[in-house]
């Protein structure tokens, strides 16, 4: 089972879109905003990757969180299927 944090600032239905497109082997947790994201990462023992629609969240994670947690930036044009492929690549890299 893979655990993915979905952090949004604009595309709030993203976690649900990913759940619907997923094969069920991934759990998607949803938060909004930089502070909530950083707090959730700090409290979560098991996160395999993060998907976000906000470049500021990517920057904050890189600045504040040690290690190399995979982060996928969701562009407005990215479909849920595109993002699942990106997650697969990020978690095997």
MDTraj code that builds the backbone (N, CA, C; nanometers):
import mdtraj as md
import numpy as np

residues = "UNK UNK UNK UNK UNK UNK UNK UNK UNK UNK UNK UNK UNK UNK UNK UNK UNK UNK UNK UNK UNK UNK UNK UNK UNK UNK UNK UNK UNK UNK UNK UNK UNK UNK UNK UNK UNK UNK UNK UNK UNK UNK UNK UNK UNK UNK UNK UNK UNK UNK UNK UNK UNK UNK UNK UNK UNK UNK UNK UNK UNK UNK UNK UNK UNK UNK UNK UNK UNK UNK UNK UNK UNK UNK UNK UNK UNK UNK UNK UNK UNK UNK UNK UNK UNK UNK UNK UNK UNK UNK UNK UNK UNK".split()
xyz = np.array([
    [0.0852, -0.1182, 0.0000],
    [0.0000, 0.0000, 0.0000],
    [0.0894, 0.1241, 0.0000],
    [0.0608, 0.2150, -0.0907],
    [0.1339, 0.3409, -0.1003],
    [0.0504, 0.4511, -0.0364],
    [0.1169, 0.5433, 0.0359],
    [0.0499, 0.6555, 0.1019],
    [0.0982, 0.7852, 0.0405],
    [0.0041, 0.8621, -0.0153],
    [0.0369, 0.9863, -0.0851],
    [-0.0400, 1.1016, -0.0215],
    [0.0329, 1.2057, 0.0112],
    [-0.0285, 1.3288, 0.0616],
    [-0.0586, 1.4185, -0.0577],
    [-0.1827, 1.4630, -0.0678],
    [-0.2243, 1.5537, -0.1745],
    [-0.2485, 1.6898, -0.1110],
    [-0.1629, 1.7847, -0.1465],
    [-0.1677, 1.9189, -0.0885],
    [-0.2068, 2.0185, -0.1967],
    [-0.3160, 2.0879, -0.1746],
    [-0.3655, 2.1790, -0.2784],
    [-0.3808, 2.3213, -0.2263],
    [-0.3732, 2.4138, -0.3200],
    [-0.4085, 2.5522, -0.2896],
    [-0.5154, 2.6023, -0.3863],
    [-0.5306, 2.5326, -0.4998],
    [-0.6320, 2.5724, -0.5983],
    [-0.7213, 2.4564, -0.6424],
    [-0.6617, 2.3444, -0.6722],
    [-0.7335, 2.2295, -0.7297],
    [-0.7790, 2.1352, -0.6175],
    [-0.8741, 2.1825, -0.5376],
    [-0.9140, 2.1113, -0.4170],
    [-0.9726, 1.9717, -0.4392],
    [-1.0405, 1.9429, -0.5508],
    [-1.0908, 1.8054, -0.5696],
    [-0.9835, 1.7047, -0.6134],
    [-0.8572, 1.7453, -0.6157],
    [-0.7520, 1.6599, -0.6708],
    [-0.7413, 1.5251, -0.6011],
    [-0.7477, 1.5211, -0.4703],
    [-0.7364, 1.3928, -0.3986],
    [-0.8480, 1.2976, -0.4413],
    [-0.9676, 1.3477, -0.4514],
    [-1.0794, 1.2627, -0.4943],
    [-1.0613, 1.2167, -0.6394],
    [-1.0133, 1.3046, -0.7254],
    [-0.9866, 1.2677, -0.8652],
    [-0.8837, 1.1547, -0.8716],
    [-0.7801, 1.1644, -0.7895],
    [-0.6775, 1.0602, -0.7878],
    [-0.7323, 0.9289, -0.7320],
    [-0.8145, 0.9365, -0.6273],
    [-0.8770, 0.8144, -0.5721],
    [-0.9582, 0.7426, -0.6785],
    [-1.0362, 0.8191, -0.7541],
    [-1.1224, 0.7592, -0.8568],
    [-1.0413, 0.6965, -0.9701],
    [-0.9257, 0.7541, -1.0021],
    [-0.8431, 0.7032, -1.1115],
    [-0.7493, 0.5914, -1.0671],
    [-0.7297, 0.5770, -0.9368],
    [-0.6350, 0.4807, -0.8828],
    [-0.6909, 0.3385, -0.8858],
    [-0.5986, 0.2432, -0.8796],
    [-0.6388, 0.1019, -0.8770],
    [-0.6692, 0.0526, -0.7355],
    [-0.6658, 0.1425, -0.6379],
    [-0.6990, 0.1042, -0.5014],
    [-0.5800, 0.0649, -0.4165],
    [-0.4599, 0.0644, -0.4732],
    [-0.3408, 0.0283, -0.3961],
    [-0.2727, 0.1501, -0.3346],
    [-0.3370, 0.2657, -0.3443],
    [-0.2806, 0.3888, -0.2903],
    [-0.3831, 0.4562, -0.2004],
    [-0.3378, 0.5019, -0.0854],
    [-0.4196, 0.5827, 0.0037],
    [-0.3820, 0.7282, -0.0180],
    [-0.4813, 0.8122, -0.0412],
    [-0.4591, 0.9551, -0.0634],
    [-0.5104, 1.0335, 0.0567],
    [-0.4208, 1.1099, 0.1187],
    [-0.4554, 1.1970, 0.2305],
    [-0.4555, 1.3394, 0.1773],
    [-0.5504, 1.4213, 0.2197],
    [-0.5663, 1.5545, 0.1631],
    [-0.5458, 1.6639, 0.2674],
    [-0.4684, 1.7667, 0.2285],
    [-0.4502, 1.8868, 0.3100],
    [-0.4490, 2.0073, 0.2165],
    [-0.4641, 2.1257, 0.2762],
    [-0.4607, 2.2495, 0.1983],
    [-0.3608, 2.3465, 0.2593],
    [-0.2735, 2.3990, 0.1758],
    [-0.1833, 2.5043, 0.2185],
    [-0.0488, 2.4567, 0.2689],
    [0.0457, 2.5497, 0.2719],
    [0.1837, 2.5198, 0.3086],
    [0.1955, 2.4705, 0.4527],
    [0.1411, 2.5458, 0.5470],
    [0.1570, 2.5101, 0.6885],
    [0.0944, 2.3752, 0.7212],
    [-0.0248, 2.3510, 0.6716],
    [-0.0914, 2.2223, 0.6963],
    [-0.0125, 2.1076, 0.6350],
    [0.0475, 2.1329, 0.5200],
    [0.1282, 2.0300, 0.4540],
    [0.2507, 1.9949, 0.5365],
    [0.3243, 2.0974, 0.5773],
    [0.4452, 2.0727, 0.6565],
    [0.4127, 2.0043, 0.7889],
    [0.3037, 2.0442, 0.8512],
    [0.2623, 1.9810, 0.9771],
    [0.2280, 1.8336, 0.9557],
    [0.1544, 1.8045, 0.8491],
    [0.1143, 1.6656, 0.8217],
    [0.2353, 1.5776, 0.7922],
    [0.3309, 1.6327, 0.7168],
    [0.4522, 1.5564, 0.6877],
    [0.5269, 1.5262, 0.8176],
    [0.5374, 1.6243, 0.9037],
    [0.6093, 1.6066, 1.0300],
    [0.5421, 1.5028, 1.1195],
    [0.4096, 1.4920, 1.1129],
    [0.3350, 1.3988, 1.1988],
    [0.3209, 1.2601, 1.1385],
    [0.3467, 1.2457, 1.0091],
    [0.3196, 1.1197, 0.9402],
    [0.4439, 1.0331, 0.9317],
    [0.4338, 0.9147, 0.9862],
    [0.5453, 0.8212, 0.9815],
    [0.5543, 0.7521, 0.8456],
    [0.4436, 0.7489, 0.7746],
    [0.4406, 0.6714, 0.6501],
    [0.3836, 0.7544, 0.5356],
    [0.4692, 0.8258, 0.4651],
    [0.4310, 0.8930, 0.3417],
    [0.5307, 0.8521, 0.2350],
    [0.4791, 0.8091, 0.1211],
    [0.5666, 0.7659, 0.0130],
    [0.5919, 0.8761, -0.0894],
    [0.4988, 0.9701, -0.1000],
    [0.5121, 1.0785, -0.1979],
    [0.4093, 1.1868, -0.1673],
    [0.4287, 1.3002, -0.2344],
    [0.3369, 1.4126, -0.2218],
    [0.3010, 1.4610, -0.3614],
    [0.1749, 1.4953, -0.3792],
    [0.1279, 1.5619, -0.5007],
    [0.0754, 1.6977, -0.4581],
    [0.1175, 1.8019, -0.5277],
    [0.0681, 1.9356, -0.4970],
    [0.0466, 2.0150, -0.6244],
    [-0.0439, 2.1109, -0.6168],
    [-0.0685, 2.2006, -0.7301],
    [-0.0003, 2.3355, -0.7100],
    [0.0854, 2.3469, -0.6082],
    [0.1416, 2.4760, -0.5705],
    [0.2947, 2.4701, -0.5643],
    [0.3642, 2.5439, -0.6527],
    [0.5103, 2.5453, -0.6484],
    [0.5659, 2.5941, -0.5140],
    [0.4931, 2.6789, -0.4432],
    [0.5386, 2.7260, -0.3112],
    [0.5426, 2.6113, -0.2108],
    [0.4525, 2.5162, -0.2240],
    [0.4530, 2.3992, -0.1361],
    [0.5734, 2.3113, -0.1671],
    [0.6051, 2.2946, -0.2954],
    [0.7245, 2.2185, -0.3329],
    [0.8479, 2.2829, -0.2701],
    [0.8605, 2.4157, -0.2840],
    [0.9762, 2.4876, -0.2284],
    [0.9830, 2.4738, -0.0768],
    [0.8697, 2.4849, -0.0094],
    [0.8672, 2.4733, 0.1367],
    [0.9095, 2.3334, 0.1813],
    [0.8653, 2.2315, 0.1110],
    [0.9038, 2.0945, 0.1452],
    [1.0544, 2.0777, 0.1289],
    [1.1089, 2.1258, 0.0197],
    [1.2537, 2.1141, -0.0053],
    [1.3344, 2.1905, 0.1001],
    [1.2803, 2.3048, 0.1458],
    [1.3507, 2.3859, 0.2460],
    [1.3397, 2.3309, 0.3876],
    [1.2248, 2.2722, 0.4213],
    [1.1949, 2.2376, 0.5607],
    [1.2044, 2.0898, 0.5955],
    [1.1931, 2.0031, 0.4980],
    [1.1851, 1.8597, 0.5262],
    [1.3144, 1.7916, 0.4816],
    [1.3865, 1.7300, 0.5747],
    [1.5097, 1.6602, 0.5359],
    [1.4779, 1.5349, 0.4551],
    [1.5735, 1.4931, 0.3787],
    [1.5553, 1.3722, 0.2993],
    [1.5148, 1.4041, 0.1569],
    [1.4690, 1.3026, 0.0893],
    [1.4369, 1.3165, -0.0520],
    [1.2977, 1.2601, -0.0807],
    [1.1990, 1.3105, -0.0108],
    [1.0613, 1.2672, -0.0312],
    [1.0157, 1.3068, -0.1719],
    [0.9683, 1.2124, -0.2527],
    [0.9240, 1.2471, -0.3880],
    [0.8049, 1.3436, -0.3843],
    [0.8146, 1.4496, -0.4654],
    [0.7079, 1.5485, -0.4760],
    [0.6748, 1.5662, -0.6238],
    [0.5463, 1.5517, -0.6572],
    [0.4991, 1.5697, -0.7942],
    [0.4186, 1.6982, -0.7994],
    [0.4589, 1.7890, -0.8881],
    [0.3850, 1.9136, -0.9074],
    [0.2772, 1.8902, -1.0124],
    [0.1519, 1.9071, -0.9722],
    [0.0373, 1.8868, -1.0613],
    [0.0080, 2.0159, -1.1364],
    [0.0327, 2.0131, -1.2653],
    [-0.0007, 2.1275, -1.3500],
    [-0.1501, 2.1248, -1.3800],
    [-0.2102, 2.2408, -1.4111],
    [-0.3537, 2.2421, -1.4416],
    [-0.3922, 2.1480, -1.5567],
    [-0.2991, 2.1262, -1.6487],
    [-0.3276, 2.0401, -1.7640],
    [-0.3093, 1.8913, -1.7344],
    [-0.2536, 1.8564, -1.6189],
    [-0.2298, 1.7157, -1.5847],
    [-0.3595, 1.6455, -1.5446],
    [-0.3856, 1.5341, -1.6084],
    [-0.5007, 1.4526, -1.5701],
    [-0.4623, 1.3667, -1.4500],
    [-0.5608, 1.3124, -1.3796],
    [-0.5282, 1.2196, -1.2707],
    [-0.4422, 1.1022, -1.3189],
    [-0.4700, 1.0514, -1.4390],
    [-0.3900, 0.9408, -1.4926],
    [-0.2448, 0.9830, -1.5123],
    [-0.2230, 1.1055, -1.5626],
    [-0.0862, 1.1572, -1.5785],
    [-0.0140, 1.1615, -1.4445],
    [-0.0845, 1.2073, -1.3427],
    [-0.0242, 1.2206, -1.2106],
    [0.0063, 1.0843, -1.1483],
    [-0.0784, 0.9858, -1.1722],
    [-0.0508, 0.8511, -1.1212],
    [0.0740, 0.7931, -1.1870],
    [0.0914, 0.8187, -1.3165],
    [0.2132, 0.7742, -1.3859],
    [0.3351, 0.8444, -1.3270],
    [0.3234, 0.9743, -1.3017],
    [0.4342, 1.0500, -1.2416],
    [0.4665, 0.9965, -1.1021],
    [0.3641, 0.9629, -1.0250],
    [0.3869, 0.9040, -0.8930],
    [0.4585, 0.7703, -0.9032],
    [0.4195, 0.6890, -0.9986],
    [0.4863, 0.5605, -1.0178],
    [0.6336, 0.5812, -1.0489],
    [0.6644, 0.6785, -1.1333],
    [0.8031, 0.7087, -1.1670],
    [0.8789, 0.7667, -1.0501],
    [0.8129, 0.8501, -0.9713],
    [0.8788, 0.9146, -0.8566],
    [0.9099, 0.8131, -0.7476],
    [0.8225, 0.7172, -0.7293],
    [0.8443, 0.6220, -0.6199],
    [0.9419, 0.5121, -0.6567],
    [0.9749, 0.4984, -0.7855],
    [1.0732, 0.3979, -0.8261],
    [1.2083, 0.4612, -0.8569],
    [1.2141, 0.5948, -0.8555],
    [1.3396, 0.6637, -0.8901],
    [1.4399, 0.6552, -0.7782],
])
top = md.Topology()
chain = top.add_chain()
for i, resn in enumerate(residues, 1):
    res = top.add_residue(resn, chain, resSeq=i)
    for name in ("N", "CA", "C"):
        top.add_atom(name, md.element.get_by_symbol(name[0]), res)
traj = md.Trajectory(xyz[None], top)
